[in-house]
Amino acid sequence: MSEIAAVSRRLLLGGAVATGALAAGVSAAPAAAAATGAAPGRRPGQKSMIGVPFDVHRTVRVAMIGLGNRGSGMVTGWAAVPGCTVTAVCDIRADRATRAADRLESKGEPRPAEYGGSADSYSRMLQRDDIDLVYVATPWEFHYEHGRAALLSGRHAVVELPIATELRQLWDLVDTSERTRRHLLLAENCSYGRNELAMLRMAHAGLFGEITNGHGGYLHDLRELLFSDTYYTDSWRRLWHTRSTASLYPMHGLAPIAAAMDVNRGDRMVTLRATATEPRGLADYRERFVPKGHPSWRETYINGDLITCLIETAQGRIIRAEHDVSSPRPYSRINSLAGSRGIVEDYAGPAPTGARIYLEPDHSGHTWRDFESYRKEFDHWLWQKVGDDAANNGGHGGMDYILQWRTVQLMRAGLVPDIDVYDSAAWCSAVPLSAASLAGGGRPVAIPDFTRGAWRERRPGLDSEPAEMPPVG
């Protein structure tokens, strides 16, 4: 294995957030874990959350923090899931909470309580006694604060990507989940994509033989939206490109590949090295399309257009995770998985599924085949059960609603979550670790073992057994 570079406090903070409120100190134990792969010890009485089921909830009462584009798009999905109700909504802009409440009421749902108007409005909301689950969809720099507050209030949390941007924060969320005995889950909707789940089931069935490598990404031309004065409030997402060199959002591509490789369930990610192209795309777009008086002309972009993370696992597999939101290109999450007996590649052509496949002994002649028959055969039970409702109740082709439906089902049936805090931390660690690697000239850095050794144990995950949604009433 390649030489592993030590990760200094300067690299961790300078990569994840160079300025602002998140530039707090990194404690010695997590910093050491980042440098060596070792895990800091648990406090007395602190225990793993692996395999811990939810308590049974007759009804899941959801509170929402953050009602911008993402949060507002998820409001009605939560309310549409059988046995789920939205009891409170919160945004620093109080009018957004009112609009969300109006929207639910117009659909015949109970009107949720509204909170907003200040940065600590969520704290007042968390004092309520009618909340079981907190959904966080605020800008990235607030995810750690809001997710942690939800756990400390005694609630489970579903947090949009990433759950945190620093290793110190990731370790603290793991420890806080273990201490409070509450689950925190990354809202990784792409892990519930139809192609991704079929690919996962095929991998577990051995169709690809011994898995050797995978390739995932988030390649999405966001230039127009990044320069919009209304889409990302206060331009929060564009500003990350002025203060961070990290791979800001690789989880959509990384998580499904990691799941297919049973990361944290028999394998684990051990090292990451990153490369980055020069930051050209945003400045070029600004030059051509943004008026000279626009505030963005005072900005300097330092985040590379294409950032690639090359991740090695304990079992010798390689994951390539890419992030590019600054270049002109069609959307792709790549979704490629390969092994000793074949390969699947998504986003590869005009076929109905968008994917192509080549497997031995089924195929020969060095010719790609369509993925459709395999997806039909290995279609995940969640899509078979909920697929007809998914596209009607959620965005992104139905992935959002599948995520919401499954989360509520797990809580109402008292089951173990498909995605846990250890998966969430491992996937999101690519954000600060990519910055650390880039600061070290692309040298590999160690990925901490957030499971503290439990990754060696085989256990269920997204490839779950079929289960019914408990009846309502």
Phi and psi in degrees as a GROMACS rama.xvg file:
@    title "Ramachandran Plot"
@    xaxis  label "Phi"
@    yaxis  label "Psi"
@TYPE xy
-65.962  158.284  SER-2
-59.2771  137.302  GLU-3
-102.843  125.554  ILE-4
-79.6811  141.744  ALA-5
-68.0076  148.593  ALA-6
-109.451  112.817  VAL-7
-87.1965  164.546  SER-8
-58.6706  -41.0265  ARG-9
-61.9428  -42.502  ARG-10
-66.6071  -43.4186  LEU-11
-61.9353  -46.4346  LEU-12
-78.1256  -39.8056  LEU-13
-65.4586  -29.706  GLY-14
-82.2604  -46.1785  GLY-15
-72.8906  -52.8865  ALA-16
-147.221  112.466  VAL-17
-77.859  -27.9832  ALA-18
-136.325  169.973  THR-19
95.7027  -171.783  GLY-20
-67.3993  -24.2549  ALA-21
-80.9871  -6.9217  LEU-22
-78.8207  60.6109  ALA-23
-95.1799  171.242  ALA-24
-70.0045  152.007  GLY-25
-101.512  125.237  VAL-26
-67.4687  158.154  SER-27
-64.0989  -39.853  ALA-28
-65.9091  -50.3505  ALA-29
-62.6714  -35.8322  PRO-30
-62.9147  -41.3217  ALA-31
-65.4165  -37.9334  ALA-32
-62.2981  -39.7195  ALA-33
-63.7782  -36.2009  ALA-34
-77.9579  -29.8928  ALA-35
-119.073  -12.6308  THR-36
85.8585  -7.53389  GLY-37
-72.584  159.209  ALA-38
-109.575  138.451  ALA-39
-65.2025  149.193  PRO-40
-69.1954  156.829  GLY-41
-79.5076  151.564  ARG-42
-72.7304  158.757  ARG-43
-56.1561  132.219  PRO-44
85.7121  -8.66271  GLY-45
-83.2974  130.956  GLN-46
-131.712  157.879  LYS-47
-62.5558  150.963  SER-48
-100.45  4.26234  MET-49
-66.0224  129.516  ILE-50
77.4292  5.43502  GLY-51
-84.6935  119.905  VAL-52
-79.1201  159.198  PRO-53
-66.911  148.909  PHE-54
-63.981  149.865  ASP-55
-71.9342  128.981  VAL-56
-116.829  121.986  HIS-57
-62.8322  -44.23  ARG-58
-129.776  137.859  THR-59
-97.045  118.801  VAL-60
-102.27  115.737  ARG-61
-104.018  135.425  VAL-62
-114.161  142.672  ALA-63
-118.725  131.517  MET-64
-115.12  115.57  ILE-65
102.11  111.424  GLY-66
-129.108  39.0077  LEU-67
-77.5566  -146.468  GLY-68
-60.1966  -47.8754  ASN-69
-71.4272  -49.9497  ARG-70
-61.9214  -45.4107  GLY-71
-64.6392  -29.4052  SER-72
-73.4055  -15.5891  GLY-73
-100.744  -7.7943  MET-74
-57.8836  -55.4576  VAL-75
-71.9505  -24.2406  THR-76
-63.1617  -45.0832  GLY-77
-59.5243  -45.4679  TRP-78
-67.6513  -23.8362  ALA-79
-78.7953  -18.3945  ALA-80
-71.8009  131.722  VAL-81
-57.2259  129.995  PRO-82
80.8125  17.5773  GLY-83
-126.557  141.739  CYS-84
-140.207  143.982  THR-85
-92.2159  112.876  VAL-86
-96.3116  -21.5919  THR-87
-155.089  144.953  ALA-88
-132.476  145.19  VAL-89
-145.346  136.037  CYS-90
-152.009  146.822  ASP-91
-58.7401  -26.8757  ILE-92
-94.7446  106.053  ARG-93
-61.0624  -29.158  ALA-94
-64.3933  -28.3063  ASP-95
-68.7044  -39.3244  ARG-96
-62.2486  -40.3064  ALA-97
-64.3382  -43.2621  THR-98
-63.3531  -40.4441  ARG-99
-63.8988  -43.0731  ALA-100
-64.2566  -42.0521  ALA-101
-59.7394  -41.5458  ASP-102
-64.9086  -43.4215  ARG-103
-64.857  -43.3161  LEU-104
-63.135  -37.3082  GLU-105
-66.0669  -21.2969  SER-106
-94.9661  10.4124  LYS-107
83.9173  12.2456  GLY-108
-89.9949  155.107  GLU-109
-59.2185  140.342  PRO-110
-73.8775  124.471  ARG-111
-76.368  159.185  PRO-112
-68.3469  146.517  ALA-113
-111.562  136.323  GLU-114
-134.549  143.031  TYR-115
168.867  -179.778  GLY-116
101.731  -14.3321  GLY-117
-152.104  163.887  SER-118
-67.112  -22.3245  ALA-119
-103.277  16.394  ASP-120
-58.6563  -35.6071  SER-121
-62.5297  -33.2464  TYR-122
-62.8383  -41.0339  SER-123
-65.1453  -38.225  ARG-124
-63.4192  -39.5808  MET-125
-70.8355  -5.77705  LEU-126
-81.2557  -7.85687  GLN-127
-68.6677  159.781  ARG-128
-109.78  13.4158  ASP-129
-119.038  41.8458  ASP-130
-127.819  130.082  ILE-131
-109.479  -32.9857  ASP-132
-137.795  134.367  LEU-133
-110.939  126.128  VAL-134
-105.172  125.167  TYR-135
-111.426  121.94  VAL-136
-137.779  43.5025  ALA-137
-88.7316  173.105  THR-138
-55.8702  155.86  PRO-139
-53.9652  -37.735  TRP-140
-67.9642  -10.1927  GLU-141
-107.212  -3.41416  PHE-142
-60.9616  -44.266  HIS-143
-60.4778  -50.0507  TYR-144
-58.3157  -46.6912  GLU-145
-75.1175  -39.2147  HIS-146
-64.6356  -43.1784  GLY-147
-63.828  -42.6564  ARG-148
-61.1636  -37.5774  ALA-149
-62.8407  -45.1801  ALA-150
-61.413  -45.1964  LEU-151
-66.9204  -22.2642  LEU-152
-82.8888  -2.023  SER-153
91.211  15.9296  GLY-154
-111.331  155.14  ARG-155
-76.4775  159.478  HIS-156
-136.592  138.426  ALA-157
-116.728  118.306  VAL-158
-118.839  132.596  VAL-159
-65.3834  169.069  GLU-160
-74.6464  139.084  LEU-161
-84.5841  162.142  PRO-162
-69.7672  -22.9816  ILE-163
-165.493  164.546  ALA-164
-114.469  -2.29871  THR-165
-127.514  150.503  GLU-166
-62.4468  -40.4725  LEU-167
-55.4121  -43.8256  ARG-168
-68.1352  -40.9222  GLN-169
-60.957  -46.4315  LEU-170
-62.651  -38.0261  TRP-171
-67.431  -36.128  ASP-172
-67.1203  -39.4675  LEU-173
-59.869  -49.2973  VAL-174
-66.5262  -38.864  ASP-175
-66.7386  -38.3651  THR-176
-62.0613  -42.886  SER-177
-67.353  -37.0619  GLU-178
-74.2271  -39.7983  ARG-179
-84.1638  -13.4477  THR-180
60.7237  37.3424  ARG-181
-123.879  144.609  ARG-182
-85.5233  143.122  HIS-183
-125.053  124.282  LEU-184
-122.918  138.683  LEU-185
-72.8043  132.589  LEU-186
-79.228  62.2353  ALA-187
-85.0591  81.9778  GLU-188
-63.4046  -31.5611  ASN-189
-65.9797  -23.0977  CYS-190
-65.967  -19.224  SER-191
-101.398  11.9258  TYR-192
-63.151  150.504  GLY-193
-64.8165  -46.7857  ARG-194
-64.4738  -41.6186  ASN-195
-62.6857  -43.2167  GLU-196
-70.0744  -36.2793  LEU-197
-65.1886  -41.5546  ALA-198
-60.0501  -42.3061  MET-199
-60.2908  -46.3416  LEU-200
-66.9085  -36.1591  ARG-201
-64.8432  -40.8002  MET-202
-62.0279  -43.2739  ALA-203
-68.509  -25.6287  HIS-204
-82.3404  -4.32438  ALA-205
85.5971  11.9001  GLY-206
-66.0624  -28.1141  LEU-207
-91.9289  5.14402  PHE-208
70.02  -143.334  GLY-209
-78.2675  117.958  GLU-210
-67.0265  129.734  ILE-211
-114.598  -32.12  THR-212
-160.357  159.921  ASN-213
-148.474  159.231  GLY-214
-141.034  118.816  HIS-215
-135.783  160.608  GLY-216
-161.911  171.144  GLY-217
-126.946  93.9352  TYR-218
-114.433  101.506  LEU-219
-145.812  116.085  HIS-220
-72.1255  99.9407  ASP-221
-104.838  11.9719  LEU-222
-56.9461  -46.9964  ARG-223
-61.6634  -43.1448  GLU-224
-69.6787  -36.5996  LEU-225
-63.4025  -31.1032  LEU-226
-96.1739  1.57712  PHE-227
-68.37  142.937  SER-228
-84.3055  -5.46802  ASP-229
-123.49  -25.1848  THR-230
-70.2787  -54.5394  TYR-231
-101.19  109.886  TYR-232
-54.1634  130.023  THR-233
57.0593  24.1742  ASP-234
56.4949  31.9487  SER-235
-59.4488  -37.4431  TRP-236
-74.9864  -38.0094  ARG-237
-64.1005  -36.2746  ARG-238
-65.1405  -25.3998  LEU-239
-60.5385  -29.3609  TRP-240
-74.4492  -9.84966  HIS-241
-96.8678  -11.0399  THR-242
-132.865  3.44449  ARG-243
-141.079  142.641  SER-244
-102.615  4.65699  THR-245
-72.7339  160.646  ALA-246
-73.7084  102.612  SER-247
-74.8681  -24.0439  LEU-248
-154.958  53.5755  TYR-249
-86.6639  -3.43652  PRO-250
-64.9688  -32.8113  MET-251
-58.9086  -34.4315  HIS-252
-90.0029  -35.2824  GLY-253
-71.0083  -45.4503  LEU-254
-60.4993  -48.1099  ALA-255
-62.4167  -36.0895  PRO-256
-68.831  -43.3601  ILE-257
-60.5233  -39.6207  ALA-258
-64.3303  -41.8105  ALA-259
-65.3788  -24.6103  ALA-260
-92.8232  5.14134  MET-261
58.0402  38.5844  ASP-262
-62.2428  133.096  VAL-263
71.6307  7.6126  ASN-264
-138.133  44.5592  ARG-265
125.419  -14.5014  GLY-266
-145.673  165.778  ASP-267
-151.518  156.98  ARG-268
-79.5236  129.177  MET-269
-114.605  -34.8088  VAL-270
-138.931  154.342  THR-271
-137.137  134.745  LEU-272
-129.429  144.742  ARG-273
-126.559  148.038  ALA-274
-127.004  155.979  THR-275
-144.249  139.05  ALA-276
-77.8241  171.181  THR-277
-67.4029  148.744  GLU-278
-79.7564  92.5488  PRO-279
-113.709  -31.4607  ARG-280
-63.8117  -46.442  GLY-281
-68.9231  -41.8513  LEU-282
-64.2885  -38.3868  ALA-283
-66.7137  -42.1011  ASP-284
-62.9555  -44.1271  TYR-285
-59.081  -43.1544  ARG-286
-59.5376  -37.1274  GLU-287
-90.1065  -29.3354  ARG-288
-127.639  -9.30958  PHE-289
-107.593  128.238  VAL-290
-58.2852  148.332  PRO-291
-62.3213  -26.4702  LYS-292
-84.2878  0.456935  GLY-293
-67.9608  143.092  HIS-294
-56.3495  -26.2359  PRO-295
-63.1676  -18.9687  SER-296
-70.3146  -9.37513  TRP-297
-91.8023  1.90485  ARG-298
-100.45  149.888  GLU-299
-120.219  127.351  THR-300
-95.5721  127.351  TYR-301
-116.574  -10.8371  ILE-302
-81.755  123.381  ASN-303
-58.6498  150.285  GLY-304
-64.3757  -52.1424  ASP-305
-114.586  116.8  LEU-306
-112.376  126.464  ILE-307
-115.623  127.064  THR-308
-106.295  123.762  CYS-309
-104.528  114.985  LEU-310
-114.552  129.322  ILE-311
-101.105  142.923  GLU-312
-107.968  167.051  THR-313
-62.9687  -28.3121  ALA-314
-89.2534  9.58382  GLN-315
85.0047  12.727  GLY-316
-85.5289  162.376  ARG-317
-124.375  132.207  ILE-318
-117.107  129.414  ILE-319
-109.713  116.411  ARG-320
-117.427  127.357  ALA-321
-119.348  151.748  GLU-322
-139.71  126.032  HIS-323
-155.735  112.235  ASP-324
-119.668  10.7968  VAL-325
-114.655  3.24721  SER-326
-118.485  150.756  SER-327
-74.2296  114.342  PRO-328
-168.174  153.433  ARG-329
-66.6317  155.696  PRO-330
-65.4138  141.731  TYR-331
-158.408  140.963  SER-332
-109.965  2.12339  ARG-333
70.7139  -63.3302  ILE-334
45.9036  65.2388  ASN-335
-116.932  133.261  SER-336
-134.863  133.431  LEU-337
-135.817  150.891  ALA-338
-152.82  -166.631  GLY-339
-70.9164  -13.1224  SER-340
-124.301  7.56995  ARG-341
161.112  -176.59  GLY-342
-152.174  148.411  ILE-343
-124.772  140.326  VAL-344
-132.083  123.205  GLU-345
-92.3897  169.632  ASP-346
52.8059  45.9906  TYR-347
-121.319  8.23466  ALA-348
164.166  -173.783  GLY-349
-85.3327  3.53884  PRO-350
-58.5229  155.547  ALA-351
-53.7414  -37.6037  PRO-352
-83.3393  -17.2344  THR-353
79.5097  2.03815  GLY-354
-122.149  158.546  ALA-355
-133.549  160.525  ARG-356
-148.35  154.091  ILE-357
-146.484  116.747  TYR-358
-131.318  141.525  LEU-359
-101.462  138.838  GLU-360
-92.8794  6.87199  PRO-361
-62.0309  -36.3773  ASP-362
-122.243  155.988  HIS-363
-154.772  177.437  SER-364
81.5084  12.1066  GLY-365
56.1978  38.7476  HIS-366
-124.859  128.158  THR-367
-64.6755  149.172  TRP-368
-121.302  161.066  ARG-369
-75.2587  148.663  ASP-370
-82.2783  -11.1834  PHE-371
-58.6722  -46.4322  GLU-372
-64.9187  -33.6946  SER-373
-72.6389  -38.4227  TYR-374
-64.852  -37.3668  ARG-375
-64.6077  -42.8449  LYS-376
-68.9187  -37.1866  GLU-377
-108.789  20.6473  PHE-378
-57.8878  130.722  ASP-379
-67.3434  145.822  HIS-380
-60.9396  -27.9462  TRP-381
-62.9917  -40.4586  LEU-382
-72.8105  -34.3144  TRP-383
-65.3757  -36.0385  GLN-384
-84.8057  -40.4255  LYS-385
-113.199  -8.94852  VAL-386
-54.7591  -37.5352  GLY-387
-64.788  -29.6804  ASP-388
-89.7298  -21.6623  ASP-389
-60.8033  -50.9558  ALA-390
-67.9125  -23.9272  ALA-391
-80.6848  -19.0407  ASN-392
-118.045  1.48952  ASN-393
-161.989  161.523  GLY-394
-85.728  -173.275  GLY-395
55.5477  44.2873  HIS-396
70.6233  12.933  GLY-397
105.579  -9.35098  GLY-398
-60.083  -38.0612  MET-399
-59.8964  -47.0118  ASP-400
-70.0192  -36.2975  TYR-401
-58.5845  -44.2885  ILE-402
-59.592  -46.7277  LEU-403
-66.8408  -46.0233  GLN-404
-60.1605  -46.0842  TRP-405
-66.1515  -40.4092  ARG-406
-60.5717  -45.4689  THR-407
-65.7962  -41.5874  VAL-408
-59.9015  -44.8734  GLN-409
-58.2458  -41.3479  LEU-410
-74.3192  -38.1454  MET-411
-73.902  -31.095  ARG-412
-92.3934  -7.05288  ALA-413
69.9474  45.6915  GLY-414
-105.765  167.46  LEU-415
-79.0502  135.683  VAL-416
-63.1527  148.23  PRO-417
-69.1034  -40.3963  ASP-418
-115.747  125.859  ILE-419
-114.356  -177.413  ASP-420
-65.4506  -27.2601  VAL-421
-72.8715  -42.9945  TYR-422
-59.2651  -46.9958  ASP-423
-60.2382  -44.3638  SER-424
-67.3477  -42.2977  ALA-425
-63.1606  -47.5413  ALA-426
-62.4566  -41.4241  TRP-427
-77.4609  -15.3133  CYS-428
-63.9829  -17.8463  SER-429
-61.6938  -24.4574  ALA-430
-65.3104  -64.4644  VAL-431
-68.178  -32.6038  PRO-432
-70.7602  -32.4188  LEU-433
-64.8337  -39.9234  SER-434
-64.034  -40.2408  ALA-435
-64.4606  -41.3456  ALA-436
-65.6638  -44.2351  SER-437
-62.3714  -39.977  LEU-438
-64.3066  -25.2673  ALA-439
-95.2618  19.8577  GLY-440
75.859  23.0139  GLY-441
87.6741  9.44746  GLY-442
-69.2319  151.478  ARG-443
-69.6272  144.804  PRO-444
-122.919  151.183  VAL-445
-76.6867  142.312  ALA-446
-97.5621  121.702  ILE-447
-61.6454  152.493  PRO-448
-92.357  94.1287  ASP-449
-69.2135  -18.7894  PHE-450
-81.0907  -10.2423  THR-451
55.4108  49.3268  ARG-452
96.5119  -15.0998  GLY-453
-75.6426  -5.32233  ALA-454
-62.2464  -21.7125  TRP-455
-71.419  -16.8821  ARG-456
-88.7297  129.251  GLU-457
-71.2232  136.671  ARG-458
-158.172  160.381  ARG-459
-66.3237  160.02  PRO-460
-151.614  -128.851  GLY-461
-68.2636  -24.3636  LEU-462
-84.0472  71.9534  ASP-463
-91.489  163.863  SER-464
-78.7199  144.706  GLU-465
-57.0884  141.523  PRO-466
-147.818  152.421  ALA-467
-92.9813  148.849  GLU-468
-73.7679  125.108  MET-469
-55.3599  144.2  PRO-470
-62.3603  149.38  PRO-471
-91.5766  134.902  VAL-472
